[in-house]
Amino acid sequence: MKEQVEAALNDIRPTLQADGGDVELIDVEDGTVKVRLTGACGSCPMAGMTLRFGVEKLLKERVPGVTQVIAE
């Protein structure tokens, strides 16, 4: 599952990088994906929205078994 998550994150990275940010995969365990938003995304007031409606939505659509995404 970790490889599938990383592949999906690679698809969303260009969008985050265009705004000066990025996402780093920390761990995948029992359907929970732990990530770290970095760069501009790490301090952005909209980071929570990016995490829920961007990263989590994409991962749930593309990777069977993902139940939640949390910021580390």
LINUR-V651532 format. One record per run of one state. SS is the DSSP state (a for helix, b for strand, c for the rest). FROM is the first residue (numbers start at 1). TO is the last residue. If there is no record, write none. Layout:
SS&FROM&TO, SS&FROM&TO
This chain:
c&1&1, a&2&18, c&19&20, b&21&29, c&30&31, b&32&39, a&40&43, c&44&46, a&47&62, c&63&67, b&68&71, c&72&72
